[in-house]
Amino acid sequence: MSTYKTSEVASIIGIHPNTVRLYEKLKLIPKPERLSNGYRVFTEFHIKQCKLIRLAFQVEILQNGLRKKIAQMIMVSATKDFDTAIILTKNYLEQIRQERRNAEEAIEIVKQILSNSDGGNSRHLKRKDVSELLDISMDTLRNWEMNGLLTVKRRNNGYRIYTDEDIQRLKIIRSLRYANYSLEAILRLLQQLSQNPDTDIRATLNTPKQTDDIISVCDRLIVSFWAAEKNAVTILDMLQDMKIQFS
């Protein structure tokens, strides 16, 4: 049976030796045996488990407990309880697919909202009225305005007045936020729609600007879900192989 030093594991996986030690500390890999000089001795199982970890965390999806679920799967796999790890991965995969469907559905809702717009401004509502109408908290409305998603006109007395156009915009924001699109992605879409009503909604939401300093998963939501789904399918195959090899 082949054995490896910490540095050799790190070299094979393409990570820093400290990351291997962190995996051990977090119980993502089983505790390795040690030589009399204190050096860790890793096995082929550690190598396969590290590869599994790298793939599982390649796409960091945090919402609705998804990251915790994939982390739990890794910890279970580290104990060689592959049957449970497979079940957890299948549950994770199904939730990823549901989240992707939600993201796709939000795009269709936005298209429907836009197609039903008559361009009128007959209503003039206060923030409290809008909050009740759309079931959005006033704090959320303030947050969206502070982040530049909406600019609301004010009367002479200082009160904000929301028009039909504002309501339509808020419905779009609400639908996309419920599906976990980032504020940055939504703002990018709204800016594009203001310039071109025929903007490709799906492409715009999933294509961050090159000038953006930090790109999050929620800035490329559907693309990230597809990648996570593909990885989860591969993980299932890896777990099946590990079950045969190490059980």
Sequence and secondary structure as in RCSB ss.txt:
>XXXX:A:sequence
MSTYKTSEVASIIGIHPNTVRLYEKLKLIPKPERLSNGYRVFTEFHIKQCKLIRLAFQVEILQNGLRKKIAQMIM
VSATKDFDTAIILTKNYLEQIRQERRNAEEAIEIVKQILSNSDGGNSRHLKRKDVSELLDISMDTLRNWEMNGLL
TVKRRNNGYRIYTDEDIQRLKIIRSLRYANYSLEAILRLLQQLSQNPDTDIRATLNTPKQTDDIISVCDRLIVSF
WAAEKNAVTILDMLQDMKIQFS
>XXXX:A:secstr
  EE HHHHHHHHTS HHHHHHHHHTTSS   EE TTS EEEEHHHHHHHHHHHHHTSS   GGGHHHHHHHHHH
HHHTT HHHHHHHHHHHHHHHHHHHHHHHHHHHHHHHHHHT        B HHHHHHHHT  HHHHHHHHHTTS 
  EE TTS EEB HHHHHHHHHHHHHHHTT  HHHHHHHHHHHHH TT  HHHHHT   TT S   GGGGHHHHH
HHHHHHHHHHHHHHHHHHHHH 
